[in-house]
Amino acid sequence: MEWGTLLYDLFFDYTLRTVALGAAAIGLVSGALGAFAVLRKQSLLGDAMSHAALPGVVLAFLLTRNKASLILIIGAIIAGWLATLVMMSIIKNTRLKQDTVLGLVLSVFFGFGMMLLTYTQRLPDARQSGLNTFLFGQAATILQRDVITIAVIGGLALAVLFLFWKEFKLLTFDVDFAATLGFPVRLLDVMLTTLLVIAIVVGLQAVGVVLMSALVVAPAAAARQWTDRLSLMVLLAALFGAASGVGGAVISATGAGLSTGPVVVLCVSTIVLVSLFLAPNRGILWRYFRQQRNRRRLRLETVLSNLYRLAAQHDSLAHGHPLATLRAMDFGQGGVERSLQELAARGWVQRQTDDTWALTSAGLIKARQLLEQTQYEVQEVSA
């Protein structure tokens, strides 16, 4: 399929437009709220809550015999919220660590959900068909009313997030300080976790129980590489999640047999990899080039300082010194000749003979500045 045709279908084809809008809305909401889970070191919470929501979906169907997305989402929210309360209660009243409790809650709720799902598959009518799509997701089944439901519920969750932005920000970075200021820390914790549960359950139909945790954690992990500001991180995570949703829908439409949910996760995983390598300050390549620049600067300063120390032992500071002596003083670091050439290009040293180098007037001033700065830093550390 040509990209021009695909772009046209993205806006005018009902199925592709609906799936893309639904995936974008899910990615936006889960990315924005997932930023708080990542910063609070609760990345596994998304995995636990997505699995814990399964029994709520099945019970909502068994009680109503209706597969409307709003009813199933409400059931998933209730189950996820109950799982959250159970988890917080166990952590508070026992000595079990959080990761242990998360694994326990995930296993129990998901096992109960699978038992209920198996039971519903044996019912004599056919109304239960399609519930198993919540395990792995089936974005192609999303209808326009489902997109509206996702947008409304997700919009309400984001509205609550921005309404209590200051409180959630304080809770995320310094919960003890928030408690001393009189904020209801436990209530805020339950509210923030409930919003995260909502972000998870609205995406179960498209991405599924198994993969939904990736859509919560991955956009926030990618956004964290680009910024240290919470507001910008939340915005970037939302944009990464929405872009992954649209990208997954478009790519899955280009070939037969490509499921949208896994492709969405692959798209956001690609964004994470790009961020890990290319993000300024935190990216692997950025850090590598910065380290190389610092090493080169350190070598230049070392050679310049060595020249100054050697010159200080003679009557004239412009006295030249053999290259072999400078190499011996460099303690095997290497690159002395290359450093001298770079220093000469800057006008700080000059070659007197084939293997003799001396400081220039500008180099003398620079070397003194380096030594004074080094002595000042040593005094600061000693103080």
C-alpha positions as CSV (number, residue, x, y, z in Angstrom):
1,M,0.0,0.0,0.0
2,E,1.4,3.4,-0.9
3,W,1.9,6.0,1.8
4,G,-0.2,8.6,0.0
5,T,-3.1,6.2,0.0
6,L,-2.5,5.2,3.6
7,L,-2.4,8.8,4.7
8,Y,-5.7,9.4,2.8
9,D,-7.3,6.4,4.5
10,L,-6.1,7.6,7.9
11,F,-8.4,10.6,7.6
12,F,-11.3,9.2,5.5
13,D,-11.4,5.5,6.0
14,Y,-13.8,4.7,8.9
15,T,-12.0,1.7,10.2
16,L,-8.5,3.0,10.1
17,R,-9.5,6.4,11.4
18,T,-11.4,4.9,14.3
19,V,-8.6,2.5,15.3
20,A,-6.0,5.3,15.1
21,L,-8.1,7.7,17.2
22,G,-8.8,5.0,19.8
23,A,-5.1,4.0,20.0
24,A,-4.0,7.6,20.1
25,A,-6.4,8.4,23.0
26,I,-5.2,5.3,24.9
27,G,-1.6,6.2,24.4
28,L,-2.0,9.8,25.4
29,V,-3.8,9.0,28.6
30,S,-1.6,6.1,29.6
31,G,1.6,8.0,28.8
32,A,0.6,11.1,30.8
33,L,-0.4,9.1,33.9
34,G,2.4,6.5,33.5
35,A,4.9,9.3,34.0
36,F,3.9,9.4,37.7
37,A,4.2,5.6,38.0
38,V,7.7,5.6,36.6
39,L,8.8,8.5,38.9
40,R,7.3,6.8,41.9
41,K,9.1,3.5,41.0
42,Q,5.8,1.8,40.5
43,S,6.4,0.6,36.9
44,L,5.2,-3.0,37.8
45,L,1.9,-1.5,39.1
46,G,0.7,-1.2,35.5
47,D,1.3,-4.9,34.9
48,A,-0.4,-5.9,38.1
49,M,-3.4,-3.7,37.5
50,S,-3.9,-4.7,33.9
51,H,-4.0,-8.4,34.9
52,A,-6.2,-7.6,37.9
53,A,-8.8,-5.9,35.7
54,L,-9.6,-9.1,33.9
55,P,-12.0,-10.6,36.5
56,G,-13.8,-7.2,36.6
57,V,-14.4,-7.4,32.8
58,V,-15.8,-10.9,33.0
59,L,-17.9,-10.3,36.1
60,A,-19.4,-7.1,34.5
61,F,-20.5,-9.3,31.6
62,L,-21.9,-12.1,33.8
63,L,-24.0,-9.6,35.8
64,T,-25.3,-7.6,32.9
65,R,-25.0,-10.0,29.9
66,N,-23.9,-6.9,28.0
67,K,-20.6,-6.4,26.2
68,A,-20.9,-2.6,25.9
69,S,-17.5,-1.1,26.3
70,L,-18.6,1.3,29.1
71,I,-20.0,-1.5,31.2
72,L,-16.8,-3.6,30.8
73,I,-14.6,-0.7,31.5
74,I,-16.5,0.1,34.7
75,G,-16.1,-3.5,35.8
76,A,-12.4,-3.4,35.0
77,I,-12.0,-0.1,37.0
78,I,-13.7,-1.6,40.0
79,A,-11.6,-4.7,39.9
80,G,-8.4,-2.8,39.4
81,W,-9.3,-0.4,42.2
82,L,-10.1,-3.3,44.6
83,A,-6.7,-4.9,43.7
84,T,-5.0,-1.6,44.5
85,L,-6.6,-1.3,47.9
86,V,-5.7,-4.9,48.7
87,M,-2.1,-4.3,47.6
88,M,-1.8,-1.1,49.7
89,S,-3.4,-2.8,52.7
90,I,-1.0,-5.8,52.5
91,I,2.0,-3.5,52.2
92,K,0.9,-1.4,55.2
93,N,0.0,-4.2,57.5
94,T,2.7,-6.8,56.7
95,R,6.5,-6.9,56.1
96,L,6.2,-8.0,52.6
97,K,7.9,-5.8,50.0
98,Q,6.1,-4.1,47.2
99,D,7.3,-6.3,44.4
100,T,6.2,-9.4,46.3
101,V,2.8,-8.0,46.9
102,L,2.4,-6.9,43.2
103,G,3.3,-10.4,42.1
104,L,0.8,-11.9,44.6
105,V,-2.1,-9.6,43.6
106,L,-1.3,-10.1,39.9
107,S,-1.4,-13.9,40.1
108,V,-4.5,-14.2,42.3
109,F,-6.6,-11.7,40.4
110,F,-5.5,-12.9,36.9
111,G,-6.0,-16.6,37.9
112,F,-9.5,-15.7,39.1
113,G,-10.2,-13.8,35.9
114,M,-9.0,-16.8,33.8
115,M,-11.3,-19.1,35.7
116,L,-14.3,-16.8,35.1
117,L,-13.4,-16.5,31.5
118,T,-13.2,-20.3,31.1
119,Y,-16.6,-20.5,32.7
120,T,-18.2,-17.9,30.4
121,Q,-16.9,-19.8,27.3
122,R,-19.1,-22.8,28.4
123,L,-22.3,-20.8,28.6
124,P,-25.0,-22.0,26.2
125,D,-25.4,-18.7,24.4
126,A,-23.0,-16.9,22.1
127,R,-23.0,-13.5,23.8
128,Q,-19.8,-14.2,25.6
129,S,-17.8,-14.4,22.4
130,G,-15.1,-11.8,22.2
131,L,-14.3,-11.5,25.9
132,N,-11.0,-13.3,25.4
133,T,-9.8,-10.4,23.2
134,F,-9.1,-8.6,26.4
135,L,-6.1,-10.9,26.9
136,F,-4.2,-9.8,23.9
137,G,-6.3,-6.9,22.6
138,Q,-8.1,-6.5,19.3
139,A,-8.0,-2.9,18.1
140,A,-9.8,-3.7,14.9
141,T,-13.0,-4.3,16.9
142,I,-13.1,-0.7,18.3
143,L,-16.1,1.2,17.2
144,Q,-16.8,5.0,17.2
145,R,-18.8,4.7,20.4
146,D,-15.8,2.9,22.0
147,V,-13.5,5.8,21.0
148,I,-15.9,8.3,22.5
149,T,-16.1,6.3,25.7
150,I,-12.3,6.1,25.9
151,A,-11.9,9.8,25.2
152,V,-14.5,10.8,27.9
153,I,-13.1,8.5,30.6
154,G,-9.5,9.4,29.8
155,G,-10.4,13.1,29.6
156,L,-11.9,13.0,33.0
157,A,-8.8,11.2,34.4
158,L,-6.6,13.9,32.9
159,A,-8.8,16.6,34.2
160,V,-8.5,15.3,37.7
161,L,-4.7,15.0,37.2
162,F,-4.3,18.6,36.3
163,L,-6.8,19.7,39.0
164,F,-4.6,18.1,41.7
165,W,-1.3,18.7,39.9
166,K,0.4,20.4,42.8
167,E,-0.6,17.8,45.3
168,F,0.4,14.9,43.0
169,K,3.7,16.5,42.2
170,L,4.5,16.9,45.9
171,L,3.4,13.3,46.6
172,T,5.6,12.0,43.8
173,F,8.9,13.7,44.9
174,D,8.6,14.1,48.7
175,V,5.7,12.3,50.4
176,D,7.1,13.0,53.9
177,F,7.1,16.7,53.3
178,A,3.6,16.5,51.9
179,A,2.5,14.8,55.1
180,T,4.1,17.5,57.3
181,L,2.2,20.2,55.3
182,G,-1.1,18.5,56.2
183,F,-2.0,17.0,52.8
184,P,-4.1,13.8,53.0
185,V,-1.2,11.6,51.7
186,R,-3.1,8.3,51.7
187,L,-6.1,9.7,50.0
188,L,-3.9,11.4,47.3
189,D,-2.1,8.1,46.9
190,V,-5.4,6.2,46.3
191,M,-6.5,8.9,43.9
192,L,-3.4,8.8,41.8
193,T,-3.4,5.0,41.7
194,T,-7.0,5.1,40.7
195,L,-6.2,7.4,37.8
196,L,-3.5,5.0,36.7
197,V,-6.0,2.1,36.9
198,I,-8.4,4.1,34.7
199,A,-5.6,4.7,32.2
200,I,-4.9,1.0,32.1
201,V,-8.4,-0.4,31.7
202,V,-9.4,2.0,28.9
203,G,-6.7,0.4,26.8
204,L,-7.4,-3.2,27.5
205,Q,-9.7,-3.7,24.5
206,A,-7.1,-2.4,22.0
207,V,-3.8,-3.5,23.5
208,G,-4.8,-6.3,25.9
209,V,-4.0,-7.3,29.4
210,V,-0.6,-8.7,28.5
211,L,0.8,-5.7,26.7
212,M,-0.9,-2.8,28.4
213,S,1.8,-2.4,31.0
214,A,4.3,-1.6,28.2
215,L,2.1,1.3,27.0
216,V,2.0,2.7,30.5
217,V,5.8,2.5,31.3
218,A,7.5,2.9,27.9
219,P,6.3,6.4,26.9
220,A,7.3,7.7,30.3
221,A,10.6,6.0,30.2
222,A,11.4,7.5,26.9
223,A,10.2,11.0,28.0
224,R,12.4,10.8,31.1
225,Q,15.5,10.7,28.9
226,W,14.7,14.1,27.4
227,T,13.9,16.3,30.4
228,D,14.2,16.8,34.1
229,R,10.9,18.8,34.4
230,L,7.8,17.0,35.4
231,S,5.4,19.0,33.2
232,L,7.5,18.5,30.1
233,M,8.0,14.8,30.9
234,V,4.2,14.3,31.2
235,L,3.6,16.2,27.9
236,L,6.3,14.2,26.1
237,A,5.0,10.9,27.5
238,A,1.5,11.8,26.3
239,L,2.8,12.7,22.8
240,F,5.0,9.6,22.6
241,G,2.0,7.4,23.6
242,A,-0.3,9.1,21.1
243,A,2.2,8.9,18.3
244,S,2.8,5.2,19.0
245,G,-0.9,4.6,18.8
246,V,-1.3,6.3,15.5
247,G,1.9,4.7,14.2
248,G,0.8,1.2,15.2
249,A,-2.6,1.6,13.6
250,V,-1.0,2.8,10.3
251,I,1.7,0.2,10.2
252,S,-0.8,-2.6,11.0
253,A,-2.9,-1.4,8.1
254,T,-0.1,-1.9,5.6
255,G,0.1,-5.7,5.9
256,A,-2.2,-8.6,6.4
257,G,-2.0,-10.4,9.7
258,L,-0.4,-7.5,11.7
259,S,-2.2,-7.0,15.0
260,T,-2.5,-3.4,16.1
261,G,-1.8,-3.9,19.8
262,P,1.6,-5.5,19.4
263,V,2.6,-3.1,16.7
264,V,1.7,-0.2,19.0
265,V,4.0,-1.6,21.6
266,L,6.8,-2.1,19.1
267,C,6.4,1.5,18.0
268,V,6.7,2.8,21.5
269,S,9.6,0.5,22.1
270,T,11.4,2.0,19.1
271,I,10.9,5.5,20.6
272,V,12.4,4.2,23.9
273,L,15.5,2.9,22.1
274,V,15.9,6.1,20.1
275,S,15.6,8.1,23.4
276,L,18.1,5.9,25.2
277,F,20.7,6.5,22.5
278,L,20.1,10.0,21.2
279,A,18.5,12.0,24.0
280,P,20.6,15.0,25.1
281,N,22.5,14.7,28.4
282,R,21.1,11.2,29.2
283,G,21.5,9.4,25.8
284,I,24.2,6.8,25.5
285,L,25.7,8.3,22.4
286,W,25.4,11.8,23.8
287,R,27.2,10.6,27.0
288,Y,29.9,8.9,25.0
289,F,30.7,12.0,22.9
290,R,30.7,14.1,26.1
291,Q,33.1,11.7,27.8
292,Q,35.4,11.8,24.7
293,R,35.3,15.6,24.7
294,N,36.1,15.7,28.4
295,R,39.0,13.3,28.0
296,R,40.4,15.3,25.1
297,R,40.1,18.5,27.2
298,L,41.8,16.8,30.2
299,R,44.7,15.6,28.0
300,L,45.2,19.1,26.6
301,E,45.2,20.6,30.1
302,T,47.6,17.9,31.4
303,V,50.1,18.5,28.6
304,L,49.9,22.2,29.0
305,S,50.4,22.0,32.8
306,N,53.4,19.6,32.3
307,L,55.0,22.1,29.9
308,Y,54.6,24.8,32.5
309,R,56.1,22.8,35.3
310,L,59.1,21.9,33.2
311,A,59.5,25.5,32.1
312,A,59.4,26.7,35.7
313,Q,62.6,24.8,36.4
314,H,64.5,26.9,33.9
315,D,65.4,30.6,33.8
316,S,63.3,31.1,30.8
317,L,59.7,30.0,30.7
318,A,60.0,29.7,26.9
319,H,62.5,27.0,27.3
320,G,61.7,24.1,25.0
321,H,61.3,20.4,26.1
322,P,61.7,17.2,24.3
323,L,58.6,15.2,23.2
324,A,60.0,12.1,25.0
325,T,60.0,14.0,28.3
326,L,56.4,15.0,27.9
327,R,55.4,11.5,27.1
328,A,57.1,10.2,30.2
329,M,55.2,12.7,32.4
330,D,51.9,11.7,30.8
331,F,52.0,8.3,32.7
332,G,51.1,6.3,29.6
333,Q,47.9,8.1,28.7
334,G,49.0,8.5,25.1
335,G,48.1,11.1,22.5
336,V,50.7,13.6,23.6
337,E,51.8,14.6,20.1
338,R,48.2,15.0,19.0
339,S,47.5,17.2,22.0
340,L,50.5,19.3,21.3
341,Q,49.4,19.8,17.7
342,E,45.9,20.9,18.9
343,L,47.5,23.2,21.5
344,A,49.7,24.7,18.7
345,A,46.6,25.3,16.6
346,R,45.1,27.3,19.5
347,G,48.4,29.3,19.8
348,W,49.3,28.0,23.3
349,V,52.5,26.1,22.4
350,Q,55.0,26.1,19.5
351,R,57.4,23.7,18.0
352,Q,61.1,24.8,18.3
353,T,62.8,21.8,16.8
354,D,61.6,18.5,15.4
355,D,60.9,17.1,18.9
356,T,61.1,20.1,21.2
357,W,58.0,22.2,22.3
358,A,57.7,25.4,24.3
359,L,54.9,27.6,25.7
360,T,53.8,30.7,24.0
361,S,52.8,33.9,25.9
362,A,49.2,33.0,25.5
363,G,49.9,29.4,26.6
364,L,51.8,30.7,29.7
365,I,48.8,32.7,30.7
366,K,46.4,29.7,30.2
367,A,48.7,27.3,32.1
368,R,48.8,29.7,35.1
369,Q,45.0,30.0,35.0
370,L,44.7,26.2,35.0
371,L,47.1,25.8,38.0
372,E,45.3,28.5,40.0
373,Q,41.9,26.9,39.3
374,T,43.3,23.5,40.4
375,Q,44.7,24.9,43.6
376,Y,41.4,26.7,44.3
377,E,39.4,23.5,43.8
378,V,41.7,21.6,46.1
379,Q,41.3,24.2,48.8
380,E,37.5,24.1,48.4
381,V,37.6,20.3,48.9
382,S,39.9,20.5,51.9
383,A,37.7,23.1,53.5
